[in-house]
């Protein structure tokens, strides 16, 4: 089996959408439609219910969340096989422009009920893991879900945290187990099954061309820095905001007024109450230090 899948993994509200926007702008020569964040070399989010049903050939509503978890690696393999056939053809299919397929995922790299990882290792080439200061994640996640900051901080520390786990109705995505913020980060970084390149959200702001270029080159995509510079400019946050204002954004939750809110690093300093920031630091201090989010981190602990 070919191993075309490169996971673009992150805890929610860590910069995954921005990364995708830059990638699409790069693949489309500096052009982007916010409501069409698909380009040659991309796939839908791993938890997309339609993707699961297309691969399995049965309604996912017939399955429990645990049964879907059991089958999700097989879903990956179906799509990897399809992509592999396209990569071998004469180039007419958009997949044929690259040996890598970028696929968004918010799941932690947990194991399912049978002990197999939630993604297929056999279909996986590598992963890009986008990480953000959890104090900023808490603020952004609260806005995204119309929660209080306190509830978001509690969610970041909840081992049972998951997305799309409601038993009331069928959502467009299947359950995605997150665990705590620290568990999520560690699940992807502290494993040897998949090569991982770490991208800090803050570095995307500090030096976007270098940061995005290195990640995309690691993943096997053609990412000339000059072309990446054009893509970064095309996907500037203010331009994404303008598109959302003019045309809306299909990924915006119904309970929020906008998806692209501030898009800055360190917003927690003037938005998150001191006691809540302190709780995040107490809950996740070890991993925050490792990634340079607390001042006593060693320089080499942040290397990728």
QUIGIJO-V81670 format. One record per residue. N is the residue number from 1. RES is the residue in one small letter. PHI is phi as a letter, one per 20 degrees, with the letter a starting at -180 (none if undefined). PSI is psi as a letter, one per 40 degrees, with the letter a starting at -180 (NA if undefined). OMEGA is omega in whole degrees, 0 to 359 (none if undefined). Layout:
[[N:RES:PHI:PSI:OMEGA] [N:RES:PHI:PSI:OMEGA]]
This chain:
[[1:x:none:h:173] [2:x:f:i:182] [3:x:d:g:188] [4:x:e:e:192] [5:x:f:h:169] [6:x:d:h:181] [7:x:e:h:170] [8:x:e:g:191] [9:x:d:i:175] [10:x:a:i:163] [11:x:f:i:181] [12:x:g:i:176] [13:x:m:f:180] [14:x:d:e:179] [15:x:o:e:181] [16:x:g:d:182] [17:x:f:d:177] [18:x:f:d:179] [19:x:g:d:179] [20:x:f:d:180] [21:x:f:d:177] [22:x:f:d:181] [23:x:f:d:180] [24:x:f:d:178] [25:x:f:d:178] [26:x:f:d:184] [27:x:f:e:182] [28:x:d:f:173] [29:x:m:f:177] [30:x:n:e:178] [31:x:d:h:179] [32:x:b:h:170] [33:x:d:h:186] [34:x:g:d:181] [35:x:e:e:174] [36:x:c:g:182] [37:x:f:f:175] [38:x:c:i:179] [39:x:b:i:174] [40:x:g:h:180] [41:x:n:e:178] [42:x:c:i:176] [43:x:c:i:178] [44:x:f:i:180] [45:x:g:i:185] [46:x:g:d:183] [47:x:e:e:180] [48:x:g:h:184] [49:x:f:d:179] [50:x:f:d:177] [51:x:f:d:179] [52:x:f:d:183] [53:x:f:d:177] [54:x:f:d:182] [55:x:f:d:185] [56:x:e:d:180] [57:x:m:e:178] [58:x:c:i:176] [59:x:f:h:181] [60:x:f:e:178] [61:x:f:e:177] [62:x:e:e:186] [63:x:d:i:172] [64:x:f:i:178] [65:x:f:d:178] [66:x:f:d:178] [67:x:f:d:177] [68:x:f:d:177] [69:x:g:d:178] [70:x:f:d:187] [71:x:e:e:185] [72:x:f:d:174] [73:x:f:d:177] [74:x:f:d:176] [75:x:g:d:178] [76:x:g:d:184] [77:x:f:d:175] [78:x:g:d:182] [79:x:f:d:175] [80:x:f:d:178] [81:x:f:d:177] [82:x:f:d:180] [83:x:f:d:179] [84:x:f:d:178] [85:x:f:d:180] [86:x:f:d:180] [87:x:f:d:182] [88:x:e:e:185] [89:x:e:a:188] [90:x:e:e:176] [91:x:n:e:180] [92:x:f:d:181] [93:x:e:i:181] [94:x:f:d:178] [95:x:f:d:189] [96:x:f:e:181] [97:x:e:e:182] [98:x:b:i:175] [99:x:e:e:181] [100:x:d:i:176] [101:x:c:h:181] [102:x:e:h:183] [103:x:c:h:180] [104:x:f:i:176] [105:x:b:h:175] [106:x:d:e:179] [107:x:f:i:164] [108:x:f:i:181] [109:x:e:g:178] [110:x:e:i:174] [111:x:e:i:177] [112:x:f:a:184] [113:x:g:d:182] [114:x:e:e:178] [115:x:n:e:179] [116:x:e:i:179] [117:x:g:i:184] [118:x:f:d:175] [119:x:d:i:178] [120:x:f:h:176] [121:x:f:d:182] [122:x:f:d:182] [123:x:e:e:189] [124:x:d:h:174] [125:x:e:d:185] [126:x:a:a:176] [127:x:b:i:168] [128:x:d:h:182] [129:x:d:h:180] [130:x:e:h:183] [131:x:c:i:183] [132:x:c:i:176] [133:x:g:h:185] [134:x:f:d:175] [135:x:f:d:174] [136:x:f:d:178] [137:x:g:d:182] [138:x:g:d:180] [139:x:f:d:182] [140:x:f:d:180] [141:x:f:d:178] [142:x:f:d:179] [143:x:f:d:183] [144:x:g:d:184] [145:x:d:e:185] [146:x:l:f:178] [147:x:d:i:167] [148:x:f:i:176] [149:x:f:d:180] [150:x:f:d:180] [151:x:f:d:179] [152:x:f:d:178] [153:x:f:d:177] [154:x:f:d:180] [155:x:f:d:180] [156:x:f:d:180] [157:x:d:e:185] [158:x:e:h:179] [159:x:f:d:181] [160:x:e:e:182] [161:x:f:h:180] [162:x:b:i:174] [163:x:d:i:177] [164:x:l:f:181] [165:x:d:e:183] [166:x:f:i:177] [167:x:e:e:182] [168:x:e:g:179] [169:x:n:i:181] [170:x:d:h:180] [171:x:e:i:182] [172:x:f:e:177] [173:x:c:i:176] [174:x:e:i:182] [175:x:g:h:175] [176:x:c:h:180] [177:x:f:h:181] [178:x:d:d:191] [179:x:m:a:176] [180:x:f:i:177] [181:x:g:d:180] [182:x:f:d:179] [183:x:f:d:180] [184:x:f:d:179] [185:x:g:d:184] [186:x:f:d:181] [187:x:f:d:180] [188:x:e:d:186] [189:x:e:d:186] [190:x:d:f:177] [191:x:b:i:184] [192:x:d:e:182] [193:x:e:d:186] [194:x:c:h:173] [195:x:f:h:184] [196:x:c:h:173] [197:x:d:h:183] [198:x:e:h:176] [199:x:c:h:175] [200:x:e:h:178] [201:x:g:d:182] [202:x:f:d:178] [203:x:f:d:175] [204:x:f:d:175] [205:x:e:d:186] [206:x:f:d:182] [207:x:b:g:189] [208:x:f:d:185] [209:x:f:d:179] [210:x:f:d:184] [211:x:f:d:180] [212:x:f:d:181] [213:x:f:d:182] [214:x:f:d:181] [215:x:f:d:183] [216:x:f:d:177] [217:x:f:d:175] [218:x:g:d:183] [219:x:e:e:177] [220:x:n:e:178] [221:x:e:i:174] [222:x:f:h:186] [223:x:c:g:175] [224:x:f:h:183] [225:x:g:d:178] [226:x:f:d:178] [227:x:f:d:178] [228:x:f:d:179] [229:x:f:d:177] [230:x:f:d:181] [231:x:f:d:179] [232:x:f:d:179] [233:x:f:d:178] [234:x:f:d:184] [235:x:e:f:174] [236:x:g:i:186] [237:x:g:d:181] [238:x:f:d:178] [239:x:f:d:176] [240:x:f:d:177] [241:x:f:d:180] [242:x:f:d:179] [243:x:f:d:180] [244:x:f:d:179] [245:x:f:d:184] [246:x:f:d:190] [247:x:c:e:185] [248:x:m:i:178] [249:x:b:h:187] [250:x:f:e:180] [251:x:e:e:179] [252:x:f:h:177] [253:x:f:i:183] [254:x:f:d:186] [255:x:e:e:179] [256:x:d:i:182] [257:x:e:d:177] [258:x:b:i:179] [259:x:e:d:182] [260:x:e:h:190] [261:x:e:c:180] [262:x:d:d:176] [263:x:m:f:180] [264:x:d:i:175] [265:x:e:h:178] [266:x:n:e:180] [267:x:f:d:181] [268:x:g:d:184] [269:x:f:d:179] [270:x:d:e:180] [271:x:c:d:187] [272:x:e:h:179] [273:x:g:i:184] [274:x:g:d:183] [275:x:f:d:178] [276:x:f:d:175] [277:x:f:d:179] [278:x:f:d:179] [279:x:f:d:176] [280:x:g:d:180] [281:x:f:d:178] [282:x:f:d:182] [283:x:f:d:191] [284:x:c:e:186] [285:x:g:d:183] [286:x:f:d:182] [287:x:f:d:177] [288:x:f:d:178] [289:x:f:d:180] [290:x:g:d:184] [291:x:e:e:176] [292:x:n:e:181] [293:x:e:e:171] [294:x:c:i:195] [295:x:f:e:183] [296:x:e:f:176] [297:x:f:i:174] [298:x:e:i:183] [299:x:g:d:185] [300:x:f:e:178] [301:x:f:e:182] [302:x:d:e:182] [303:x:f:i:177] [304:x:d:NA:none]]
